[in-house]
Amino acid sequence: MTKLALLTTVLLSVGATACTIETSVGDEIVASNLSGFVAGQSWNFVAGHTDSFLSEGEDDFFAVLFPTSFTPCGFSEPSGPHIIVSIPKTTGDFEMGFGRNMTFVDGSDNKVAFDGRIRVDSITATSVSGGLVAEYDFDNEVNGTFTVTVCPED
């Protein structure tokens, strides 16, 4: 086999292999409302909140996001599938991992996702806005933008 034929064969093999690699972590965060699937059910973000007290002294906000409306900063939260996410307290684009992750929650079934990205666009005394893309498996994956309420310390 000539060197040119061998090089062509190697390049075609590498090219074919490269086409089959799936890289969902590198997915772009879509500009639409955060949505996807939680516990295999269609899920669309409606409201969420974080508590300044629970996040005090931490680098991230501890936030809970729901597919239904509720009164943030109240004493009760909706039931049903929701997500818990660590949102950085600074603007920027961040990879998820062991230190910063997201949990897909359905009752007592918690699936922690280390695969994803979170982007923080703005932080005020009363809200945090940004976007995220994360997945645990095909039944638990979300992508899009969000704004959550920052509840004041009591």
C-alpha positions as CSV (number, residue, x, y, z in Angstrom):
1,M,0.0,0.0,0.0
2,T,1.4,3.4,-0.9
3,K,1.9,6.1,1.8
4,L,-0.8,8.2,0.2
5,A,-3.3,5.3,0.2
6,L,-2.4,4.5,3.9
7,L,-2.8,8.2,4.9
8,T,-6.2,8.4,3.1
9,T,-7.4,5.2,4.9
10,V,-6.3,6.5,8.3
11,L,-8.0,9.9,7.7
12,L,-11.2,8.3,6.5
13,S,-11.2,6.1,9.6
14,V,-10.6,9.0,11.9
15,G,-13.3,11.1,10.1
16,A,-15.9,8.3,10.4
17,T,-15.1,7.9,14.1
18,A,-15.4,11.6,14.7
19,C,-18.9,11.7,13.2
20,T,-20.2,9.2,15.8
21,I,-19.0,11.0,18.9
22,E,-21.8,12.7,20.8
23,T,-20.9,15.7,22.9
24,S,-24.0,17.0,24.6
25,V,-22.0,18.9,27.2
26,G,-20.8,21.3,24.5
27,D,-24.4,22.0,23.5
28,E,-25.2,25.7,23.3
29,I,-27.7,27.0,25.8
30,V,-30.8,27.9,23.8
31,A,-32.3,31.4,24.1
32,S,-35.8,30.1,24.9
33,N,-37.4,29.3,28.3
34,L,-35.8,26.5,30.2
35,S,-37.5,23.2,29.3
36,G,-36.9,19.6,28.7
37,F,-37.7,16.4,30.6
38,V,-37.7,15.6,34.3
39,A,-38.5,12.0,35.3
40,G,-39.5,11.3,31.7
41,Q,-42.2,14.0,31.8
42,S,-42.2,17.1,29.7
43,W,-41.0,20.0,31.9
44,N,-41.2,23.8,31.3
45,F,-39.8,26.3,33.8
46,V,-42.3,28.7,35.3
47,A,-40.9,29.9,38.7
48,G,-38.0,29.4,41.1
49,H,-36.2,30.8,44.0
50,T,-33.1,30.8,46.1
51,D,-32.7,31.7,49.7
52,S,-29.9,34.1,50.7
53,F,-29.6,32.4,54.1
54,L,-29.1,28.9,52.6
55,S,-26.5,30.3,50.2
56,E,-24.7,32.5,52.7
57,G,-20.9,32.0,52.7
58,E,-21.1,29.8,49.6
59,D,-19.9,30.5,46.0
60,D,-23.2,29.4,44.6
61,F,-26.9,30.1,45.1
62,F,-28.9,27.0,46.1
63,A,-31.9,27.3,43.8
64,V,-35.1,25.3,43.2
65,L,-36.9,25.6,39.9
66,F,-40.5,24.5,39.2
67,P,-42.8,23.9,36.2
68,T,-45.7,25.6,38.0
69,S,-46.4,29.0,39.4
70,F,-46.1,29.6,43.2
71,T,-45.3,32.4,45.5
72,P,-41.5,32.5,45.8
73,C,-40.1,33.1,49.3
74,G,-43.2,31.6,50.9
75,F,-43.5,28.7,53.2
76,S,-44.6,26.1,50.7
77,E,-43.3,24.9,47.4
78,P,-45.1,23.0,44.7
79,S,-44.9,19.2,44.6
80,G,-43.9,17.2,41.5
81,P,-40.9,17.0,39.3
82,H,-38.5,19.9,39.7
83,I,-34.8,20.7,39.6
84,I,-32.3,22.0,42.2
85,V,-29.2,23.8,40.8
86,S,-26.1,25.5,42.0
87,I,-26.1,28.9,40.4
88,P,-22.7,30.8,40.7
89,K,-22.9,34.2,42.5
90,T,-20.9,35.8,39.7
91,T,-21.7,36.4,36.0
92,G,-20.0,34.1,33.5
93,D,-20.2,30.7,31.8
94,F,-19.4,27.7,34.1
95,E,-19.0,23.9,33.5
96,M,-20.9,21.6,35.9
97,G,-19.0,19.0,37.8
98,F,-18.7,17.5,41.3
99,G,-18.6,20.9,43.0
100,R,-21.3,22.6,40.9
101,N,-24.1,20.3,39.7
102,M,-27.9,20.0,39.2
103,T,-30.4,17.5,40.7
104,F,-33.5,16.2,38.8
105,V,-36.1,15.6,41.6
106,D,-39.2,13.4,41.4
107,G,-40.5,12.6,44.9
108,S,-37.7,10.9,46.7
109,D,-35.9,10.0,43.5
110,N,-32.9,12.4,43.0
111,K,-30.7,12.2,40.0
112,V,-27.6,14.3,40.2
113,A,-26.2,15.6,36.9
114,F,-22.6,16.6,36.6
115,D,-22.8,16.9,32.8
116,G,-23.7,20.5,31.7
117,R,-23.1,24.2,31.7
118,I,-24.6,27.1,33.5
119,R,-24.4,30.7,32.4
120,V,-25.1,33.6,34.7
121,D,-26.1,36.8,32.9
122,S,-27.2,39.1,35.7
123,I,-27.5,39.2,39.5
124,T,-29.4,41.7,41.5
125,A,-30.5,41.8,45.1
126,T,-33.8,40.2,44.1
127,S,-33.1,38.0,41.1
128,V,-30.6,35.9,39.2
129,S,-30.9,35.3,35.4
130,G,-29.1,33.1,33.0
131,G,-29.3,29.8,31.2
132,L,-28.3,26.2,31.6
133,V,-28.0,23.0,29.7
134,A,-27.7,19.7,31.7
135,E,-28.5,16.1,31.5
136,Y,-28.6,12.9,33.6
137,D,-30.1,10.7,30.9
138,F,-32.7,10.9,28.2
139,D,-35.5,11.1,30.8
140,N,-33.8,14.0,32.6
141,E,-32.4,16.8,30.5
142,V,-33.1,20.5,30.3
143,N,-31.9,23.5,28.2
144,G,-32.8,27.2,28.2
145,T,-33.0,30.4,30.1
146,F,-34.3,31.2,33.6
147,T,-34.8,34.0,36.1
148,V,-35.2,33.0,39.8
149,T,-36.1,35.2,42.7
150,V,-33.5,35.8,45.5
151,C,-35.4,35.6,48.7
152,P,-34.2,38.1,51.4
153,E,-32.8,36.9,54.7
154,D,-35.4,37.1,57.4
